[in-house]
């Protein structure tokens, strides 16, 4: 149970922009069911349609906030990051995932883009 | 399938009890229940124990035989059931299925949790394990955070307000103040609820249920034999369990719990009743928003109207459908593994007209809804006099 928290990339704004133009985003590799075309963020064994075959599918990493919250209390490994915002992001393609928000706080309906994936955690920022 | 009745109930107070062990609590609830049902330990044929995280909170595994032996129930089948916060609802469901199916006659179902002997941040971490570790907990999600996102979306889609959430907290604290066994017995005002310490916006500390120790137990038998044991047996008219995906992000719509809808539909169908036939209910208010959504998912109010209904007094003790007259998880307490059966004990008290100051006017039918995690398990029970 005791996992180290994933350290979010430090937000060194000026240096960051030198290497990444404003609004740049990473692509994401998801999984698409070969039978019904449904997208999944991590490869499941069975699709809801009963199929077991998946192929990688690249998506843009852009999405919209479906819901979000700023935490002021957290479980043990995450205390040092408080306060931080997490969100359920709906990616282009319709699939959703839970991720961390870096930078300015976002609200439902805002556009976001993937900044980095680290240790299985996806970090998004307002786009 | 034969009809089943509840012939005995027993529970501990819920609260923080540094001097009481998990075993102490389970034995107290079990003994009270056996006494209430006029049943001696050798008469019990099977034991089902709901417990969420005994191994994490106190380090003890293999809990069902451990508790069974301590209660003098020697050699019988004894099983621990874990379904997060629906652990004892689930234990009850499986106990009912066994009696209904003719496997046993007299069965004891109990729930217990001992949570207060570890630090708060560790409690948060253990509770979070009822969520999807890879999909959401790794990103920092806690249970308050998951229900905060649910609340936010419900507010966005239906216009539910923080004010309406606060009315749930105020009502349940007012009810808990009349319950001598409740963890928290102080009244709160709407202003206090709104201005409390923010945990995960928009939920404050007053939107969240409590971390408690406690245990509860029920004794069941075939309805035909119930008069042998109890002068006030309560019939189980319907009981159903349903599941759903763990991760919030995997659900099509986080403003509703499909497991609640599914279990509710099945239970109402079994009972041959409709929502408006229910006189009193214990709903799973792990967070204020959960009570509001339960009203909608069980069909007591239309989708999206749980907030206005709560604010209007629909669920008040003298309202059309009194909800959580015990104080709910909010004020009565939420010893996770004990909660489901605790709700049944409180309903039975109402239906036997033994709820004292909290007695509602009509209590011929009752409904208990027990939710696991952020909705991956739900058990709904409908009782009748």
Contacts between the chains, C-beta under 8 A, distances in Angstrom:
chain1	res1	chain2	res2	distance
A	1	B	56	7.0
A	1	B	125	6.5
A	1	B	126	7.4
A	1	B	129	6.6
A	3	B	138	7.3
A	5	B	140	7.2
A	6	B	138	6.8
A	6	B	139	8.0
A	41	B	135	7.4
A	41	B	249	7.7
A	42	B	134	6.7
A	42	B	135	7.1
A	66	B	153	7.0
A	66	B	254	7.8
A	67	B	149	4.0
A	67	B	150	7.4
A	67	B	152	5.0
A	67	B	153	4.3
A	67	B	156	7.5
A	67	B	254	6.5
A	68	B	149	6.5
A	68	B	152	6.7
A	69	B	145	5.2
A	69	B	148	3.8
A	69	B	149	5.1
A	69	B	152	6.3
A	69	B	200	4.6
A	69	B	201	5.6
A	69	B	202	7.9
A	69	B	203	8.0
A	70	B	200	6.9
A	70	B	201	5.1
A	71	B	140	6.6
A	71	B	142	6.7
A	71	B	144	7.7
A	71	B	145	5.2
A	71	B	199	7.7
A	71	B	200	4.9
A	72	B	197	7.5
A	72	B	198	5.0
A	72	B	199	6.0
A	72	B	200	6.8
A	72	B	201	7.8
A	73	B	124	7.1
A	73	B	142	7.1
A	73	B	144	6.9
A	73	B	199	5.0
A	73	B	200	7.2
A	74	B	121	7.5
A	74	B	124	6.9
A	74	B	140	6.2
A	74	B	142	5.9
A	75	B	121	6.2
A	75	B	124	4.4
A	75	B	125	3.9
A	75	B	128	5.2
A	75	B	137	7.6
A	75	B	140	7.9
A	75	B	142	5.6
A	76	B	121	4.6
A	76	B	122	6.2
A	76	B	124	7.4
A	76	B	125	5.0
A	77	B	125	7.8
A	78	B	140	4.7
A	79	B	121	6.3
A	81	B	140	6.8
A	84	B	140	6.2
A	86	B	139	5.5
A	86	B	140	5.4
A	86	B	141	5.7
A	86	B	145	6.0
A	86	B	149	7.7
A	87	B	149	7.6
A	88	B	149	6.0
A	88	B	248	6.1
A	88	B	249	5.0
A	88	B	254	7.3
A	96	B	249	4.3
A	96	B	250	7.6
A	97	B	135	7.1
A	97	B	249	5.1
A	98	B	135	6.1
A	98	B	136	4.2
A	98	B	139	5.0
A	98	B	141	6.0
A	98	B	247	7.0
A	98	B	248	6.7
A	98	B	249	4.8
A	99	B	139	5.7
A	100	B	139	5.3
A	100	B	140	6.2
A	108	B	152	6.6
A	108	B	153	7.1
A	108	B	156	5.0
A	119	B	138	7.5
A	120	B	134	6.3
A	120	B	138	5.8
A	121	B	138	5.4
A	121	B	139	5.1
A	122	B	139	7.3
